Amino acid sequence: MSSRAIAAIAAAVAALALGGCAGLEDSGGGGATGSQAAKGSTEKPAAQATPQSAWARVRAAMRDEFGKDLVSLKRSRKEVAVTLKAGDNLTSGMIRTGIKLDAEKAFKAIHDAGYKPKSVTVNFTFPLVDKATGKESVDVVATYFIDRASFREVNWDNSDAVDWDFYRAMLHPALQ
């Protein structure tokens, strides 16, 4: 896949990923039914021993790893889009390093959960100030992208040795 195609995909996913966390939370029961609540029953429904899906494990791992820095987590046809807040560090070089480490953590969390994505895009947002107007806006400042073939080829037991900048599709000029 050409770098131009990757950049186009990353831009499209970034636009979709900034839409919030709608795909993150589970929907569905687990509470008392209307009649149980009306009777004041304190009994909990019997827990079912169903195994957690790989996608549910991904959601849980992302929540645990990134907490409030997780802006959104979505999937569509096994294409995963993650948006994270980039940490504000002392210098732009330290911000870039933090972004790269967080991209690795996101990719590894998806792998360790047993999810087999078609592709993964990780976008990082950061507040920027327009020097001409002084207006602040939160924009995507970096995008990392990995396709299925590359995701499968990574030696996840030695992922610390991978140069994750190889998978960087975009870096905002403010961080260069």
Beta strands, then each sheet from edge to edge (+ up, - down):
strand 1: 70-76
strand 2: 79-85
strand 3: 119-129
strand 4: 136-147
strand 5: 168-171
sheet 1: 1+ 2- 3- 4+ 5-
end
